Amino acid sequence: MPDFSISPGGFGLGLKASNAYIKLLVLEEYQTCASKGGLGNTIGFHYVNLVYNATS
């Protein structure tokens, strides 16, 4: 994992960040064996709140 509290320098230079509140999101589509044919796809959405580069 990159350390966003230290500026890496170079091309595409971004801002430094500590205690950054972010969300990790996963969106998935799947099909169970219960449905026959191509119908019945299910979409799942999950997320978790994170504090990146926490200093306290």
C-alpha positions in Angstrom: 0.0 0.0 0.0 1.4 3.4 -0.9 2.1 5.9 2.0 0.0 8.9 1.0 1.6 11.0 3.8 4.8 11.2 1.8 4.8 12.9 -1.6 6.3 10.6 -4.2 7.3 13.4 -6.6 7.5 13.0 -10.4 4.8 12.9 -13.0 1.2 12.9 -11.8 2.1 14.4 -8.4 -0.8 14.2 -6.0 -1.6 15.7 -2.6 -0.3 14.2 0.7 -3.0 12.7 2.9 -3.3 11.4 6.4 -6.5 10.2 8.1 -8.2 10.0 4.7 -11.7 8.7 4.9 -12.4 6.4 2.0 -14.9 3.7 1.0 -13.9 0.4 -0.6 -16.7 -0.8 -2.9 -17.4 -4.1 -4.6 -20.1 -4.6 -7.2 -20.6 -8.1 -8.4 -23.1 -9.9 -10.7 -23.7 -13.6 -10.4 -26.2 -16.3 -11.3 -27.4 -19.2 -9.2 -28.2 -22.7 -10.4 -31.8 -22.2 -9.2 -32.8 -20.2 -12.3 -33.0 -21.9 -15.7 -31.7 -20.2 -18.8 -30.1 -16.7 -19.0 -32.5 -14.9 -16.7 -32.2 -14.4 -13.0 -28.8 -12.7 -12.6 -28.3 -11.2 -9.1 -26.3 -8.1 -8.3 -24.5 -7.7 -5.0 -23.2 -4.4 -3.6 -20.9 -4.3 -0.6 -18.8 -1.6 1.0 -16.7 -0.9 4.0 -15.5 2.5 5.5 -11.8 2.8 5.9 -9.4 5.4 7.4 -6.2 5.4 5.3 -2.9 6.4 6.8 -4.4 6.8 10.3 -2.2 8.7 12.7 -4.2 8.2 15.8 
